[in-house]
Structures are given as C-alpha cells and as structure tokens.
C-alpha cells in the first residue's frame, strides 16, 4: 500500500490491535491507534496494555496514538474528521471481551461493545464511507446453541458425532436466536448486527469476523480472558489454575493473531458488503483444556497446579470449532501459518523473556 495511506486501529495496544498495527506499518502505511487501556480496568494491572502502547510508539514509524474511549462520540468524530477519506482501512478490535466480567457491569460492557461500535460506524459513514471496516466479533454471538449438537465424550475431549454436517466446524448459518448468549454475547451481537446493517443499508464495505479463541505471544492473559496465554502463565509461574466444568474436555479452536490479521488484510485488499465470517483455528488448530494442559507441561517442563470446579461458566461452549470454508472460498490465497504447538511455544518463549 502507498505510504500516504492511513490505517485506523481501535484497541491498538491489545493482542489483535497491536498485531494489526505492525502488519500494516510493515506494508508502508501510517497507523493511527485508539486505545485507552480499559483492559487494565477490566482485569487488573497484569492485563494492562500500557507496555505494548509504549513499544508501538517507540518502534513503529509514524505510529500515532490516541488515548480515547470509543464511547466518546465527539472524540471519535474528531479523529475521523482529521483523516477522513484518506483512511485505507478501519480495523475495530477494541472491546470488553469477557462474558464473566460483563455480568458484573452490564452497562459498561454494552456501551463499550455496542455503543462504541455504533460511534465508529457513524463516523465512518460520515467521513470515510468507502473505507473497508473490519470488526472483531466473537463466536459467542451463537450463544449456547452449539451445546445442543450431538457430542461424544472421548478420553481427553468432547467431539461431534462422526459424519455430522458440522464435523468440519460450525458455519455462519447457525442461528443466533433462542439461545443464552451471556451478556457479553448479547452486546457483541448488537455490534455484529450493526456492522452488517451499515454494510447492507448504507452499502459500506464491512465485515464481522466471528472469532474463536484469539491468541499469541502478545496476549496479556488473565483468568477471565486469554485461555492459552493464562494457562501457560500459570504453568510457568506455579500459579494455581481453575478448570470450570465439562470435565475439562471442552474444545476450543485457537487462531494466532498473525493468521487472523492476515485474514483482515485479505478483506481490506478485496472488500465486500456486510459480510460475516466464522474465523478460528478450525480443524487445523484446536484443543480441549486437558489437551492444552498436557502441551503446556510438555513445552515448559513444569507441572501445572490445577483444580476442577464443577460449575461451568454461563454460556460457555462445550465444543467449538470454526468452519472457515466460507472465508477461504472468498479469499483462497489465505491460509494458516501457525499450529497449536507453535503458538504455545511462542507464548512460552515470550513469558520467559518477560
């Protein structure tokens, strides 16, 4: 891309946001970041994104940072007024990301996830309506509907019945209605539908990427958010880890931040109107908690101290694997780079350096 073009990234000091900043800066773009470190408020000092913000300012040429809350429509509009139609892409990753935390403060959760997204879409509509708008949504928009699938209990994981139509993964056609979402899921549904609607109603190039577990070495994992990062952190440090329900056999697919941002870049190069994509590790990269514990112990050479809590988290999935075939059909040049073992090795290496 031309050096004169600008990319706007919300949540720019977080896991996916910082990966996006580096990816597009390496492409020669100027990057404007918005991040006010609400992750510290959500999850405490160890989850703060301040260190990453400072690294980006120090190491990414021409990176411009705004300590702005996306709920502040006036401040958001001022940033869009400044850059307007010069924006080559808008990548929205800012969010309250935990369904446990959302139940503690539904007002904050909803205003960040839904109202914040609305502010960004409105600013884009008025100042840069032709700019590709990428939204980091979540598989929690499907609520607990995946738990109704016919599952089999294996030694270390739950697995869908052989031959089921969802064996390759869960597609975008699964209903998001008549299900328990968690309040976090509900706020992300609102944002997800807004992104689609601004695409379809105003003919804007928007896409909602419904992610599984998003991960990577830059993740500031905590118990309430950041499964693989927090698990490895506990294994390395000796901190006790709690497994919530489903015998520890619940399955997650995991996608490295690099692979996800490459998917964003593919969409930005060839945008479409009001799209929705399930995106995650798919059959390429998935594990149960028990399987992940085994891998963390093997890679680190340490035993994890963990306890089992019978009650599962509200709205939690027993088995989630994303069907990424729709995205691959639209963008056939995109593929995975990272395996599960490679992801965990990177997380382990990053923790040792820290």
N, C-alpha and C positions, 0 to 999 in steps of 0.2 A: 504494500500500500504506500501511497505518497507520504512523505514526511510532513506535509502540510495538513494531513488529515488527523482528526482527533477522535479518540475513543473515550466514552464516559463509562465509568465502572462504579457502581454502588457496592458498599461492603468491601471496599478495595483493599483493606488490610486483613480480611479474613482468608480462609483457605482457598475458596474458588476465586474470590476477587483478586487476591494477590497473584495467583497463577494467571489470571486474565491480564492483569497489568503487565506482567513480564512477557507474556506471549505476544501481545500487540505492540509493546515497546520494541521488542526484538524485530518486529516487522517494520519498524521505522515510524510508527505512529506516536504522536503525543498522547499521553494518557492523563485524563482528569479523574481523580478519585474522590469519592464521597464516603466517609466513614467516621463515626463519632464514638467508636469503641463501646457501643452498648453491650457487646458481648461480656465486658467486664461487669456491667451491672447485672446481666442475666446470670452469670456463672461464677463470678468472683475474680480475684486478681490473677490466678493462674491461667484464666481464659482470655486475658486482655490481649487486644491486637495492637497495642501501642508499639511494641518492639518491631512488629512487622511494618507498621507505618513508617517508623524511623529508618528501617532498612530500605524501603522503597524510595523514600526521599533521598537517601544517601547514594543509592546505587542505580536508580533508573533515570536515565537522562530525560530532562524536561518534564518529569512527573510533577503534577500539580495536585495538591491535596486540600480538600475542604472538610473541615470538622463540622459537618452539617447533619442534622437529623432529618431524614426523609419525610417525617411527618410535618415539617415546616414548609408549607407550600410556597410561601414567599421566597425563602432561601433557595429552594429547588428551582423556582422560576428564574431567579436571578442568574443561576449557573447556566441554565438553558438559553437565556437571552444572550449571554456572553458568547456562546459557541454556536447556537442555532443550527443552520443547515450545513455548517462545516463538520458536524458530527458524522463520522463514518459508521459508528455503531454505539448502541446503548446496551450495556450488559448489567442487569439488575440482580445482584446476589445478596443484597442486604436483607436481613430477616431476623425475627425471633424464631429460632429453629427447633425448640424442644416442646414436645407435647406435654411433658410433665410440668414445665415451667408455666406454660400457658394457662393451666388450671389455677395457678396461684394468682395470676394477674391478667384476666381475660381482656381488660380494657387496653392495656399496653400491648399485649400480643396482637389484638385485632388492629389497633391503629398503626402499629409498625408494619404488619404484613399486608393488610388490606388498604388502609388509607394511604400509607406510604407509597404503595404501588400505584394507586389512583393518581396521586400527585405527580409521579413520574410520567405516567401515560398522558395526563393532561398537558404537562409541559412539553412532552414530545409531540403531541398533536398540534400544539400552537406554534412551536418553534422549529421542529425538525420532523415533520410527518412522514417523510420518505426514508428516514433512518431505520435500519434494522434494529428491532427491540427484542433482546433475549432476556427471558425471565427464568430464574432458577426456582422451579416449582418442586413438588415432592410427591412421592408415591402415596403419601397419607391422604391425598385427595380421594382415594378409593376407600377410605375408612377401613373397617374390618371385614369388608366383603371378601377379600382373599382368604379369610379364615373359614369360609364356607366351602372351599374347594376340597375335593376328596384327597386326603393326605394319608400317607403311610408312615408309621414310626419305624425308623431304622436304628441301628446301634448308636449313631452319633448325630443323627439329624432327622427332621421331618422331610418327606419328599412326596411330590404329587404322584398320583397313580400312573403307572406306565401307560402310554398311549393316549393320555388325556390331551385335549386340544391345546391346553396351556403348558404342556411339557417344555416347549422352547422358552417359555416365560409368559408373563401376563401382559396382554396387549392394551392399547389405548381404548378399545371398545368396551372394556369392563365398566359397568355402571358406577357412578359416584353417588347415587341416590340410595335411600333406605338403608343407611349404614351408620355406625358410630365412628365418627372421624377423629375424635378428640377435639378440643377447642383450637389447638394449633392447626389441625387438619382443616377445620372449618374456615379459619382465617386465610389459609393458603388456597382453599377452594375459591373463596371470594376473589383473591388476587388472580388466580389462574383463569377464572372465567372473565374477569375484566380484561386481561391480556388478550384472550381470544376475541372478546367483543370489540375491543378497539381495532383489532385486525379486521374483523368481518364488517363491522358497522362503518368504520372510517377508512377502510381499505389501506390499513397500515401494515407494514411487514413485521409481524410479531410472532413469537414462538414461546410456548411454555414447555420447558424441559422438566419432566416429572422424574426426579432423581431417586435412585435407591440410596444406599449409603455412599456418600461422597467422602473421599479420604485422601490422605497423602501426608508427607513429612512436615508440611507447614501447618497441620491441624493442631490447634490448641485444645486437645480433647479433655472433656470433663465427664463426670458420671452421667449427667443429663443429656450430653450430646457429644458425639465423636467416638463411636464404638471402637474401632480398631486402634485409634490413637490412644485412647484412655486405657484400653486393655493392655497394650504394650507398655504404657507408662507404669501401670500397676505391677506388671510382671518384672520390669527392670528395677523399680524402686522398692519393691516389697510391700507396697500399699495394698490393703485388702480390696478385693473386687467382689461385687454382688451380682449374681445372675438372677434375673426376675422371670420366673415362671417357665412353662413349656419344657421343663426338664433340661433347659439349656440347649435344646435341639432346634430352636428357632433358626431359620435360614435367612440370611441377608445376601444380596449381591452388592459388590463393592466396586466402585469405579474411581480410579486415580484422578486427581484434579487435572493432570495433564491431558488425559484422554477426554475428559468432559469438556475442557476448554477448546480442544481441537474440534469437538463437535460444534461448539459455539462458532468457531471460526469458519467452519464449513457452511453454517447457516448464513453468516454475515456475507460470505462471498456470493451466495446464491439464495437470497431470502425469499420466503413465501408468505402468504397472508393467513394470519390467525391459526398457525399450526400448533399441534400438541404432539410431543414425543415422550414416550417412556424411555428413560436412559439410565443405564446402570451397568454393573459388571456382567449381567446376563448369565448365560451358561459358561461364559469364559472365566468369570471370576466371582465365586460365591462361596459361602461357608456357613456353618452353624456356629454358635458361640463355643460349643465344646471343641469343634474342629479348630476354631481360631485360637482357643487357649492352648491346644496342643502345638500349633505352629509358633505361637509367641514363645512358649517354653523352649522349643527346639532351637529357634533362631537366637534367643537371648542366653541360653544355657542356664536359665534360672527357673525355679518352680513358682507358679502363681499361687498366692494365698487367696482362696475364694470361698464364698458361702452361697448357698442357694436360698432364695426367697420364693415361696410358693406362689404368691400373687404376681401375676403378670401385669405389665404396665397397661393402662387403659388405652384401647385402640391399637395395641401392638399387633404386628403381623406374626403369624406362626411361620409362614413361608412366603418369601417374596423373591422372585427372580424376574427381572425386566425382559420383556420381548422387545429387542431393539431392531427388529426386521423392518419396521416402517421407516425409521431414520436411515438405515442402511440402504433401503430402496431409493430414498430421495438423495442420499449422499454416498454413493458407492465407493468413493475413494477413502472414506473414513474407516479406521479400524482401531482395535485395541493395541496399545503398546505394553501395558503393564499387567502381569499376572498377580495373583494374591500373594504369593511368596515374595515377589519383587517389591510389592507395596509394603509388606511388613518389614522386609529388610531395610528399606529406605526409612521407615518410621523409626526402627531400632537405631539405625546409624545417626539420625537426627537427634534422638534422645541422648545418645552417648556424647555427642558434641555439646549439647546443652548442659 
